[in-house]
Amino acid sequence: RVQMRFDRLDRTALIVIAALIVAIALVVARGDQVGAAVIRTSPAADAEAISTRSLIAFTFAEPMDVTTLEGRLDVQPPISGALRGSGSTVLFVPAGPLKADTRYQVTLKAGGSSLRGRAVLRDHTIAFQPRHARIAYLTPSEGASDLYLHDPETGATQRVTSEPYGVH
């Protein structure tokens, strides 16, 4: 009868192998805990003074199946529009301009999936507020001109550039 003897290195190697087997089993048993993650939004969360013609974009870490996201977008106050996607970016294109000086909250609800089959595991919410339109213009019309912004709501005008040879 042959008796196996393990030295210190053998025992250490067996313990490491057993620990790795347990770790792999836990990962497999728990499954994907990250899912298809949102890595960027536009407008950014809590943005102010954005255009009333802005698109709402969610960029994911991987290409998405846009059809799985339909019905998962909640916009408050409600606005109609279309959901479109290209690769890892999903766009909500409002049917008309957003209301100025109105705070919007947009929630992309969990449940959609990527082209690889990874699910969106968490709701993702952003809030933003569009500004009213401003008029940009160059003045004077002859010689060195600079860029100005005029706010028709308040009547305020702001000089944006101050160039010695003007803006061309």
Secondary structure, 3 states (H helix, E strand, C coil): CCCCCCCHHHHHHHHHHHHHHHHHHHHHHHCCCCCCCEEEEECCCCEEEECCCCCEEEEECCCEEHHHCCCCEEEECCCCEEEEEECCEEEEEECCCCCCCCCEEEEECCCCEECCCCECCCCEEEEEEECCCCEEEEECCCCCCEEEEECCCCCCEEECCCCCCCCC
